[in-house]
Amino acid sequence: MSTKAPDLEWLEGDVPRAGAFDDTYFSRAGGLAETRHVFLAGNRLPERFTARARFTIAEFGFGTGLNFLTTLAALRPLETAPALTFLSFEMFPMSVDQLARALSAFPELGDLAEQLLGNWAPQPGWNCLTVADARLLLGIGDARELISSINAAHKENILQAPPLDPVDAWYLDGFSPSKNPELWDLDLLKTAAALTAPDGTLATYTAAGWVRRNLEAAGFEIEKVPGFAGKREMVVGVKTQV
């Protein structure tokens, strides 16, 4: 079975828009700044990397890889950076040409983008890539099915990698909940919470009421904070102690 690349429309500034979800992959006001505001600052990164030997981040929606590469760039100035595992899910992975065009909008990430592109040949199921010494575990397919198989994949050595540590931070970056409700499904979020460390956090650009309620029901304490580029609110959270 082969992967299906998304049908894209390219907006000014080489911003990719997915017609199937009527949404862009990153903000037209600045994708890099958006990622830093929503996902890094929202999860108190890079300060939480300090004094950690390992750190695990997970996200729903790999998209252009911008969140992954921005995280790698945030590790670079650290004297002692933790070994990073980045777990991500994507239903429709971009072709290498699509990915290259999208990432060309971020010359600051150029060398990291080149490393990702040089390894980019995703296949359905689990893929294990190494970029800038970080381990990228990329699940191609329906996240609701793949997430429940991650531990089994490790046990069967499908990923040829050590078992997954509890997730320290979640980037919840699926398309708009109104266009792609599957990635904000309560059962999926409950599974995500079960994989999360006791002090694990999350951040997402959306503040939709039903998403907040699902996150709380899944086991996260939720707070609304100022959003990016004029967006009034976004959401951050921490796993509820049980």
C-alpha positions as CSV (number, residue, x, y, z in Angstrom):
1,M,0.0,0.0,0.0
2,S,1.4,3.4,-1.0
3,T,0.9,6.7,0.7
4,K,-1.4,9.4,-0.7
5,A,0.1,12.9,-0.9
6,P,-2.4,15.8,-0.1
7,D,-3.9,18.0,-2.8
8,L,-2.5,21.4,-2.0
9,E,-3.2,25.0,-3.0
10,W,-0.3,27.3,-2.6
11,L,-1.1,30.7,-1.2
12,E,1.1,33.8,-1.3
13,G,4.4,33.2,0.5
14,D,4.3,29.5,-0.4
15,V,1.8,28.8,2.4
16,P,0.2,25.3,1.7
17,R,-3.5,24.9,2.0
18,A,-5.2,21.5,2.2
19,G,-8.4,21.7,0.1
20,A,-9.8,18.6,1.8
21,F,-9.7,20.3,5.2
22,D,-10.2,23.9,4.0
23,D,-7.3,25.0,6.2
24,T,-3.6,26.1,5.9
25,Y,-0.7,24.1,7.4
26,F,0.6,27.1,9.2
27,S,-0.3,30.7,9.8
28,R,-0.1,33.2,7.0
29,A,1.1,35.7,9.7
30,G,4.3,33.6,10.2
31,G,4.5,29.9,10.7
32,L,7.8,29.8,12.6
33,A,6.6,32.5,15.0
34,E,3.3,30.7,15.4
35,T,5.1,27.4,16.3
36,R,7.3,29.1,18.8
37,H,4.4,30.9,20.5
38,V,1.8,28.1,20.5
39,F,3.8,24.9,20.9
40,L,7.2,25.8,22.4
41,A,6.1,28.6,24.7
42,G,2.8,26.8,25.4
43,N,4.7,23.8,26.7
44,R,7.4,26.0,28.5
45,L,10.1,25.0,26.1
46,P,13.1,25.1,25.8
47,E,13.4,25.8,29.6
48,R,12.0,22.3,30.4
49,F,14.8,20.7,28.4
50,T,17.3,21.8,31.1
51,A,18.8,19.0,33.2
52,R,16.9,16.3,31.2
53,A,18.8,13.4,29.7
54,R,15.8,12.5,27.5
55,F,12.7,14.3,26.4
56,T,9.7,13.0,24.5
57,I,7.3,15.2,22.4
58,A,4.3,13.9,20.5
59,E,1.9,15.6,18.0
60,F,-1.1,14.9,15.9
61,G,-0.5,16.1,12.4
62,F,3.1,16.1,11.1
63,G,2.2,18.3,8.2
64,T,5.2,20.2,6.9
65,G,7.4,19.1,9.8
66,L,7.7,22.7,10.9
67,N,7.0,21.9,14.6
68,F,9.6,19.2,14.6
69,L,12.3,21.3,12.9
70,T,11.5,24.4,15.1
71,T,12.0,22.1,18.2
72,L,15.3,20.9,16.9
73,A,16.4,24.5,16.4
74,A,15.4,25.3,20.0
75,L,17.8,22.6,21.2
76,R,20.8,23.9,19.4
77,P,21.8,26.8,21.8
78,L,21.7,24.5,24.9
79,E,25.1,23.4,26.3
80,T,23.6,20.0,27.2
81,A,20.6,19.0,25.2
82,P,18.4,16.0,26.0
83,A,18.1,13.1,23.6
84,L,14.9,14.0,21.8
85,T,12.2,11.5,20.7
86,F,9.5,13.1,18.5
87,L,6.4,11.0,18.0
88,S,4.1,12.2,15.2
89,F,1.1,11.0,13.1
90,E,0.1,12.0,9.6
91,M,-2.7,10.6,7.4
92,F,-1.6,12.3,4.2
93,P,2.2,12.8,4.1
94,M,3.5,15.4,1.7
95,S,5.6,14.4,-1.3
96,V,9.3,15.4,-1.0
97,D,8.7,18.2,-3.5
98,Q,5.7,19.5,-1.6
99,L,7.7,19.3,1.7
100,A,10.6,21.1,0.1
101,R,8.5,23.9,-1.2
102,A,6.7,24.4,2.1
103,L,9.9,24.5,4.1
104,S,11.6,26.9,1.7
105,A,9.5,29.6,3.5
106,F,11.8,29.1,6.5
107,P,15.5,29.7,5.5
108,E,16.4,29.8,9.2
109,L,15.7,26.0,9.3
110,G,17.5,25.3,6.0
111,D,20.1,22.8,7.1
112,L,17.6,20.9,9.3
113,A,15.1,20.9,6.5
114,E,17.7,19.4,4.2
115,Q,18.4,16.6,6.6
116,L,14.7,15.8,6.9
117,L,14.2,15.9,3.1
118,G,17.2,13.6,2.7
119,N,15.5,11.0,4.8
120,W,11.9,11.6,3.6
121,A,10.4,8.4,2.2
122,P,7.4,7.7,4.5
123,Q,5.6,4.4,4.2
124,P,2.2,3.4,5.7
125,G,2.6,2.4,9.3
126,W,5.6,3.2,11.5
127,N,8.7,5.0,10.2
128,C,11.8,5.7,12.3
129,L,14.0,8.6,11.1
130,T,17.1,10.3,12.6
131,V,17.4,14.0,12.0
132,A,20.1,16.1,13.9
133,D,20.5,13.3,16.4
134,A,16.8,13.3,17.2
135,R,14.6,10.2,16.8
136,L,11.5,10.9,14.7
137,L,8.8,8.2,15.1
138,L,6.4,8.9,12.3
139,G,3.1,7.0,12.1
140,I,1.5,7.2,8.6
141,G,-2.2,6.4,8.7
142,D,-5.1,7.0,11.0
143,A,-3.8,8.2,14.4
144,R,-6.7,6.6,16.2
145,E,-5.5,3.2,15.0
146,L,-1.7,3.8,15.1
147,I,-1.5,5.3,18.6
148,S,-2.8,2.1,20.2
149,S,-0.1,0.1,18.4
150,I,3.0,2.1,19.4
151,N,3.9,0.0,22.4
152,A,3.3,-3.3,20.4
153,A,5.5,-1.9,17.6
154,H,8.3,-1.5,20.1
155,K,7.9,-4.9,21.6
156,E,8.0,-6.5,18.2
157,N,11.0,-4.3,17.3
158,I,9.3,-3.0,14.3
159,L,10.8,0.4,15.0
160,Q,14.2,-1.0,15.8
161,A,14.3,1.5,18.7
162,P,14.1,1.6,22.5
163,P,10.6,1.6,24.1
164,L,8.8,5.0,24.1
165,D,9.3,7.0,27.2
166,P,6.2,8.7,28.6
167,V,5.3,11.8,26.6
168,D,6.5,15.1,28.2
169,A,4.8,17.5,25.9
170,W,2.0,17.3,23.3
171,Y,1.6,19.5,20.2
172,L,-2.0,19.2,19.3
173,D,-1.9,20.6,15.8
174,G,-4.5,18.9,13.7
175,F,-6.5,20.9,11.2
176,S,-9.4,23.0,12.5
177,P,-11.6,20.9,14.8
178,S,-14.6,21.8,12.7
179,K,-12.9,20.5,9.6
180,N,-11.1,17.5,11.1
181,P,-12.9,16.4,14.3
182,E,-11.3,13.0,14.3
183,L,-8.0,14.3,15.7
184,W,-9.9,15.9,18.6
185,D,-11.9,12.8,19.5
186,L,-12.3,12.0,23.2
187,D,-11.1,8.4,22.9
188,L,-8.0,9.5,21.0
189,L,-7.3,12.1,23.6
190,K,-7.7,9.6,26.4
191,T,-5.2,7.3,24.8
192,A,-2.8,10.3,24.5
193,A,-3.3,11.1,28.2
194,A,-2.5,7.5,29.0
195,L,0.9,7.9,27.2
196,T,1.7,11.1,29.0
197,A,4.1,11.6,31.9
198,P,2.6,12.7,35.3
199,D,3.8,16.3,34.7
200,G,3.3,16.2,31.0
201,T,1.8,19.2,29.2
202,L,-0.1,20.1,26.0
203,A,-0.6,23.1,23.9
204,T,-2.9,23.8,21.0
205,Y,-3.9,26.8,18.9
206,T,-7.6,26.1,19.3
207,A,-9.8,27.1,22.2
208,A,-13.0,25.5,20.9
209,G,-15.3,24.7,23.8
210,W,-16.0,21.0,22.9
211,V,-12.2,20.5,22.5
212,R,-11.5,21.9,25.9
213,R,-14.2,19.7,27.4
214,N,-12.7,16.6,25.7
215,L,-9.3,17.4,26.9
216,E,-10.6,17.8,30.5
217,A,-12.5,14.5,30.2
218,A,-9.3,12.8,28.9
219,G,-7.4,13.8,32.0
220,F,-5.9,17.3,31.5
221,E,-6.2,20.5,33.5
222,I,-6.9,23.2,30.9
223,E,-6.2,26.9,30.8
224,K,-6.9,29.5,28.1
225,V,-4.1,31.9,27.3
226,P,-3.5,34.5,24.6
227,G,-3.3,33.2,21.1
228,F,-1.0,34.0,18.2
229,A,-1.2,37.0,15.8
230,G,-4.5,38.5,17.0
231,K,-6.1,35.2,17.8
232,R,-7.7,35.9,21.2
233,E,-7.2,32.6,22.9
234,M,-5.4,29.3,22.7
235,V,-5.2,26.4,25.2
236,V,-2.5,24.9,27.3
237,G,-2.8,22.1,29.8
238,V,-1.1,19.7,32.2
239,K,-1.9,16.1,32.9
240,T,-4.2,15.8,36.0
241,Q,-2.5,13.9,38.9
242,V,-4.4,10.7,39.6
